[in-house]
Amino acid sequence: MAKKRITKRVSRDFSEEEKQQYQEIREQVIEEFPPVARSRKPSPPGIPSQIRAAREARGLTWYALAQRAGIPNSNTIRDIEQGRDVKLTNLQAVAKALDLSVELVELS
């Protein structure tokens, strides 16, 4: 049986010179390989698009909104915005976190 090798991680603070060097390298890489702006497909009309618009207007990420709503998984926010089925309690929690309400309306 092979002996398992254990490595120890050592961390230390960077010196000012190392910080400057790191920043210069980072700037050069961003200049040579600029980040690509990704656009998501639009949300379906109705509740999904209203939730997304309210979230973006407040500058919240999926993760931040999930934390604010008390939902453990930020994928739930994505699912709401993409019009997928989610638990009504999760939808209500997200709406409340955005100062919105969910109402049932009788169709005539």
N, C-alpha and C positions, 0 to 999 in steps of 0.2 A: 504494500500500500504506500502510495506516494505521500510524503509529508507536505501538509498544506502550508504554504508560505504566507505569512501575515505581513502586510506592509503598513507602515504608519504614515499618516498624512501630516505634513508639517506646514504650518501656515505662518506667515510673517507679514508685516506691513511693508509696502513698497517705499523706497526712498523717493525723494522729490525728483531725482534724476530719472528713476525708473518710471514714475508716474508720467513725466513729460514725454519720455520715449514711447510709452504705451499710447498716449494721446496722439502723438505724431503718426504712429503706425495706423491707429484706428482711423484718423482723418484721411490718410492716404488710401486705405482700403475702401472707405466709403466713396472717395472721389473716383477710384478706378472701377468700383462695382457698386453703383448707386442702387439703393433699395427700390424694388419694383412696387409701384402702387397697385394694390389688388382691389378690385371692385367686386363686391358680392352681388349676387343676383337680387333683384328687388323682392321685397316681401309681398305676399299676396295681399289684396285689398282687405280692408276691415280691421279686425283686432290685431293681426300680425303687424301690419304696417303702422298702426297707431302706437303699439308697444315699442316698435323699433324707433319711430320718430321721437317719442318721449324719452327713450333711453339716450339716443344720440344728442338730443337737445340739452340733456343734463350732463353730457360728456362722460357717460358711464360705459364701461366695458361689460361684456356678458358676465365676467367673473365678479366685478364690483356690484352689479345689479343682483346677482344671485346671492352674494353676501348680505346685501341690504335687505333682501326679501326673506332671508333665512332658508334658502334652498341650497342643499349641499353640492349640487352639480350644476355647473354653468351651462352644460349641454341643454338643460331644460329651457333656458332663455333662448338659445339658438332654435330649439324645436318650436317654441311659441312664435318666434319671428318668421319661421319658415312655414307656418301653418300646419304643423304636425299635431297629432293628438297628444294632449298632456292632461294631467290631473287638474280638475277644476280648482282644487285648493292651491295648487302651485300658480295657476293663472291669477287667482285672486290675490295671492301674496305678492306677485310681481306687480299687479295693478296698484295695490296699496303702496308698495315701495316707490312707485312713480307718481303718487297722489292722483291715481285714476280709480274708477270704479267699474265693476262688471255688473251689468243689469240684464235681466231676462225681460224681453218684450214680447207681448202676445201679438202674433201675426193675425191680421184680420182677413 
